[in-house]
């Protein structure tokens, strides 16, 4: 099985399938994860070639758990340089105004301590509210921390086209931009792909499987009245923007037919579709353990051909949305997409 890699920067490569760790954050699930099982699962993923992990300063407990994994990896004779860990800096909404360089550095230092490393591979900046100035300063401070060796690469997450353009025009070398992108949510195609291609920014995408909705489990299933966690609530809202449950079921049926022809799952086809999109450097998929390892490894050997794309386009052409720029709906004050988000997890 082929494990695809991308040189994100000179001398720094990542696996194009990135292990996402948000599901392990305290509060995401009703029960705490079995840490021993998680760490053992991550080792299996890394040994198979899926060496890149994505986390955040606000994923409660996750950076420390990744630090434990790294420590055991080194103790077991693993090369620490073979593992890549991308984290984020997500300042609290209530503390955006008056943010200082010292506060930014303190969070970076906290991530360094949690992970037990001397340099963070990449820190991706998020910013909740554009009406509060400061994102250019925060990005510049991260770049200063890169220059002194605390960070290897600076990235961003969930910025729109104008603001990413501002950051790039300020001379800050953004290596990657993490955005939501899937068959159900093609907002990056509304200008972000073009800008990223022009400026050499790789898109690292999440939501390719829409929290699990783009899987055989939901084919023919009824519309869930109460999705089981915030992730499912989030992506159920995206399904509504896309065109509703009935159109979503038509898309799943097309995916299932394509999957049958290729001998894979509908989820694999959905993920491959995103990986093949212009400008996409990698996709982030949930990795609570190694349960889906074989399926993720098969992504490198699946080819979505022209006939498959025609099948999908027949449904996508009838979708209603989501419209607008990346993360635009999620920024509407009081909106359904915004209201489910926790925006003050860094405690100032």
N, C-alpha and C positions, 0 to 999 in steps of 0.2 A: 504494500500500500504506500502511496506517495504522500509525504508530508511536505506541503508547499511552504516556502519561506520567502520573506521579503527583507531586503536590505533597507531598513527604515532610515538609516544614516550610515555614512562610511564606517565600516568596521562593526556595525551593529545590526544584526538580523533578528527577526522575530518569526515565530510560526504564524501562518496566516489564519489559522484557527486558534483563537486566543481564549484561554480559560477564564471565564467571568466568575467573580466571587461574590456578587451582590446578594445572592440568595442565602449566603451564610451570615449575613449581617443580623445582629440581635434585633428582634422585632419584626423581621421579615416573615419568619415562620413561627408557629405556635410552640414548637418544641426546639430546644437547642440541638445543634448538630453533634454527632459523635466525633470529637476532634481526632481521635486515633484513626477512625475510618477515613476522615477527610484527608489527613496528612498522608496516609498510605495510598489513597486514591490519587492524590496529586503526584506522588512519586511515580505511579504507573503511567500517568499522563506524560510526565516529563521524560521518562525513559522511552516512551513510544515516539517522542519527537515533538509533542505539543508542549513546548517549553516556556511559553509566554503566558503570564497571568495579569489580570486586570482587577484592580481594587480601588479603594478611595479612603481618604482620611475619615469620612463620615460613615463608612461601613463598619459599624461597631464590632470590634473584636477581630476583624478580618486581617488587618495589617499584622497584628500580633500573632495570629495563627499562621500567616505566611512566613513570619519570622521564625516560628518553630519549625516549619517545613524546611526553610533554608538551612537552619542549624543542623537538622538531622540529615539533610542532603549532603552537607559538607562533611559531617562526621562519618557518613557512610561512604566517603571517598568520591562523591560527586563533584564535578567542576562547578564552582559557584558562578563562573562566567557563562555557563551553559543555560542558566535560568534568567529570564527577563521578567521584571515585575513593574508594571505601570500603575501608579497611584494618581490621586487627584488632590487638588486644593479647592475646597468648596466652602468659602467663607459664609458665615451665617447671614441670612437676609437682614436680620435686625442689627447687624454690625458692619454692613457694607460701608456706611458713611463713617469717615474717620479712620478707615483701615490704614494701618501703618506697615512700614517695611519690617519692623520688629515682630509684628504679629504674624506676618507671612513667614518669616524665617523661623519663628517658634513652632509653627505647624509643620514646616519642612523638617525641623530638627526632631519633632515628635515622631514623624513617619520614619526617619532614619533610625531612631531608637527602637521603635516597634519592630521594624524589619531586621534590625541588627546588621545594618550595612553602613558603609562609609559614603556611598553615593547612590542616590535614587536614579533608577534607569530613565524614568520619565515622570514628570508631574504635569497633569492636565488641569488647566484653570477652568472653573465654572463661575458664572455670575448670574444671580437671580433676577436682577432688576436694572435695566439699562437707564432708567431715570435717575439712578444713583451713580454719580461719576466715580471712577476709580479702577475700572477694569484695565485701562492702559497702564496705570501705575502698577497694579498687581502683576500684570504680565511682565513689565519691565523689571520688577523686583525678582521675579522668578528667573529671568534671564541673568540678572546679576548673580544670583545664587548658582546658576549654571556656570558662569564664568569663574567662580571661585571653587568649583569642583563639588558642590553638594548635590548637583543635579546633572545628569548627562544630557537629557533632552527636555525641551519645553513643548507641551502640547496644550490644546484647549478642548473643551467639550460643550456642546449645545449652544454654540454661538451662531448668529445669523450672518448673512453675507456682508452687510455693511460693516458690522463690528469686527468680524474676522479681517476684513480688508483694512480697517483702521490699525489693528494690531500688526499686521504684516507691513503696512506702510510706515509704521513707527520703527521698523528695522528689527523686530523681534523674530528670530528664526523659529517658526512654528513647525515642528516635525510632523505632527499628526493632529487631526480633529476628530473627536469621537462624536458620532451622531446616530440617531435612530434611522434605520433604513431596512425596508422589507418589501415584499410583494404588496403588503397592505398599506405601507407608508413610504411613498416615494418623494417626500418633500426635498431631499437633497438634490433632486433633479431640477429644482426650481432656482438654479443659480449657484448652489454650493459646489456642485461637481465641476462646473465650468471654472469658478474661481480657484478651487483647489488644484485643478489641472494646470491652470496658468501660473500658479505661484509655488508649485512643487510640494503641496501639502497632501499627505496621504490620509484618506478617510478610514478610520477604524470604527466599525459599525456595530451597534447593538440592536436587539429586537428582531433579528432575522427570522426567528421562529415565533414572534409575537407572544412571548411568555409561555409557549407550548401550544397555543391555539392552532398554529400551522403544523398539525400532526394528525395522524390517522385516528387518534383518540376522539377527536371532535367531529369526524366525518359522520354525518347523519344524526348528530346529537342535537338535543334541544338547546335553546338559548338559555344559558345559566342565569338565573335570577340573582343569585348571590355568589359571584366569583370568590374563590377560596382565599386569595391574598391580594395585596395591593398591586402586585405585578399583573395579575389577571384582570383586575378592575381597570388598570391603565390600558391594557391592550383591548379589552372589550370596548372601551371608548373609541379606540382607533378603528375597530371593526365597524362601529356605527358611522364614523366619518367616511370610511371606505365605501359604504353603501348599504350596510345592514347585514343581518344574520343570513338572509336568503342568498344574497350575492356572495357572501363569504363562503357559504356551503357550495356554491357553484365553483368557486376558486379551489376549494379543497378537493372537489371531485376531479377537476382537471389535474391537480397535483398528484392525486392518487393514480390516475391513469398513466401519467408520465412515469411515476415511480415504479409502477408495475412493469413498464417496458424496459426499465433500466435495472430492475431487480434490487431497488433500494426503497427507502421509506419516503413518504411525502416531505418529511422534515429535511431530509438530505437534499432533495430537489430544491426546496425553498431556500436553504442555506447556500447551495451552489449558485442559484440565481443571483443572490447578493454578491457573492465572491466574484462573479463574472462582470459585475457592473463597472463601468468606467470610473476610475479614480479610487476604487475600493482596495485598500491595502490588506485588510483582514476583517474577520467577523468575530465578535465576542459571544461565546455561548456558555451557558451556565455549567459550572463544574463543581458541584457539591461532592462528587466522587468520580470514580472511573466508569460509572454505569453505561455511559454512551460513548465510550472510547472507540469501539470498533466502528460505530456509525460515523463518528467524526473523522476517523482515519479514512473512511471510504470517500469522503468529500474530494480528496485529491485525485480520485480515479473516475469521477462522474463527469460526463459532458452533457450539458443541456443543449440539444441541437436546435436547428432552425424550426423543425416541425414542433418540438416542444414549446419553443417560444411563441409560435403561432397559436397554439392551444391556450397558453397563458394570456396572450395579448387579447384574445377574444373576450376574456372576462375583464382584464385590466382596463380595456377601452371603455367599459361601462361603469367604472368606479366614479364616485362623486368627489373623492378627496383621499386623504386630508390635503387641504390647500395651504398655500403660504410658504414661508421660509421655515427652515429647521427650527424646531422647538418654539414656534410662534404660538401655537394653541396653548402650550404649557405655560406661557407667560401672561395670559389674559387674567387680570385680577378677578378673583371670584369665579372663574370659569371651571367647568367640570374637570378639565385636565390639570389645572393648577391646584385645585383644592385637595387633591389626594397626596400631594407632595409634602414632605417634611423638610422645612427650609432653615431650620435652626438646630442642626445636629452637632455643630462644632463648639457649642457653648461659648461663643464669643472669642 
